[in-house]
Amino acid sequence: MIRTNTVKLSVIKAMAFRQKLASGGSGITIIRPDYSQPGIASISTKTGEVIPTKNCNRKMFPDEAFAEAMELTRGMPYKNQRKVKVDGRIFEEETETEEIVKEEVFIDSKEYQKIIDKYSDKNGRLSYDLMNKDFIKFAKTSDVVAQMVSEKKSAASIRNYVISSKLRSITGNRQLGSKELKKIVELLDEVSPKGVYKELNSEIRKLLNAGKRK
């Protein structure tokens, strides 16, 4: 899966976009008009730091460029596409980058796009704020969640129920399994999936604490 949305960098004269890595997580690709090879880096799922590949020319693609690219492309949707056109150049997955950017389709793109459409702001960027507000509203009004709270279920199990119920409802696919749902969450925030639902987690803890006082 490649993020076809490209951004223009100011640190260096170049364009950049994100790619989903075959090994999991996300990668940054930077293309310069004056250099034949792209600069590629993975993003650590533990620290969120950019890790350039061993053959990446660090003079042509400094840390500042990767940092800017990561920030500008945050929240952009993925789409199945093997080629990306940047400044008139066609970038395609080739031998040098095969291992790190090999196309791997985790979920049906139409299903993922429905989620992006649902939670995109007026500028077309994925809004975690909109997502959390909608999920929190569901958690507060769900009879199943209320029952889980009364039964003192774990915060993790309640969160998983809320997320899975909402994503299945939005995509219209009630057959989405736990593996598919996990991959959707990873696509929504490849650096720290749990960080996407910070506000939701906080609200669930409040619900559980309120249930303990009753």
Helices and strands as residue ranges (DSSP letters): E 7-8, E 15-20, E 26-31, E 39-43, E 50-52, H 63-72, E 83-86, E 89-92, G 95-97, H 98-101, H 109-118, H 128-141, H 143-150, H 155-171, H 178-188, H 193-196, H 198-213
